[in-house]
Amino acid sequence: MKKWYNLLIAIINLILYFVLIALWISIPEVLALNIPLTIFNLVLTLVLIYLNRESLSIYYQSHQFKKLTESIVFLFLCFCLLGVANYIAYKHPFQKDLSAYKMNSLTDQSQNILKNMKGELKFKIFARKQDSLAWITLFEFYRALKPDLVIEKIDIDVRPDLVAEYHITDTATLVIEFNGKRQYVNERDELNITNGLIKISRSSDPVAYFVQGHGEVDITNGETEGGKFIFEAVRNSAVDIRPINLLTTQEIPFDAKTLILWGPKSSLQPSELNVIQRFLDRKGNLLVAIDPDLNLDKHSGLRKLLSRYRIIVRNDLIIDRKSFVNGSNGSIPLVDVFNADHPVTHKFKGQVFFPLVASIEEVPENTTGEKGSVKMLASSSNFPESWGETNIKEFTKEQVVFTQGQDKPGPLNFAATFESEHNKIVAFGNSGFILNAYLKYGANYALFLNSLSWLVDEDRLISFNLPIVQSEPIFISSPQMGIIFYFSVLFSPLLLFGTSIYMYRRKRDK
């Protein structure tokens, strides 16, 4: 009878130890369950030792117990060393993303923003327990780059006082605290979290005005010929975009950081050009794109204004027979080599194509123009593979060839920048490369966003969540990780170990 209940207690005790291991791994924060159950099982172990004290006293004096004690002490010391190593790794985390498109790590832009944030940074997630687990895994990416990041989980069902204090209205809300300020984030993705970091780390969002009234790209149009997608990305990057009509205003508002003149179809009036010039005279910045029109040059006044800043946007069409989109016969050049020395294209990756693009030249520095530096961002192939075509009749006859004395030989430039003590300008020879029709080509949008971020003096503001690959990192919650550990590290080895002992004894008995 004694052996029967001893065996029963021993089995219960062993099973409870396995259960405790699973609980401490899966839900370590539920102390109200884990601690009492641990104490109960330890007491059960002491009861089992007391009931078998006579047989155990003999075993304590044996040579086997001495060896067992030495092994336990050795394993305990190894466990302590691993614990110290784990603590050091926790305080100084290191991650390496080996995926092809770096989808399981933060973007370079997020990393730059975190590096520039000096001081205590807190992430407080207000959510129910089951909703907060997915957030925490994403937060660990940020903590890997900023080890002093403080992460707090606040259960909205347990702490209604904090919910009221922080004015939480959504069931899953991240509150970012930095330098005495708070920023609220409701979407669980890197784009929104990093934009929250950007907003909380500066006093106000930069303002850019978008010129309308000349057939420019419609930033509210969601069809293929509109520009809604890219300008939603601009707003998500914490730049305040506002429309403006130059015919009805005498001055660009003084809160403007940058003026965007993107692909006007009709010519600008002299009064409008004067408004732009006054804006540049008071140290404003300009992002401009002029499309080629071989039938008629409608933008001579705008070209003249840009030439003052040592940039000439020619009215021609770049033909590149070496690197182009299939089926375009060279009229849609494809670019994958960029100026690595300029902030706009530094470490830029990907291929950008320009549908029907004009070439850009640099005006030699002289006394009549502004003093500053002109840099080219991307260029076509060398001649004779590329040239600037000016004869529209050749397109009609589908006999586009280089004509000496009329066409300009390559290499030709697709985009250029001007920088001085007073102004920054980025000029493109095409505006269509950022239309909604090309939303799957993320590098096109990245180049535009990089240019705008440089103009608003926010080099941290580069594109996020580019639609190159429709993919998301795989997040494994703590309970799921505990189950994986429980079955793969504990159950499976024990099962195999038990099976091996059974097979050995069976073979020995034969």
Order of alpha helices (4+ residues) and beta strands (2+ residues): alpha-alpha-alpha-alpha-alpha-beta-alpha-beta-alpha-beta-beta-alpha-beta-alpha-beta-beta-alpha-beta-alpha-beta-beta-beta-beta-beta-beta-beta-alpha-beta-beta-beta-alpha-alpha-alpha
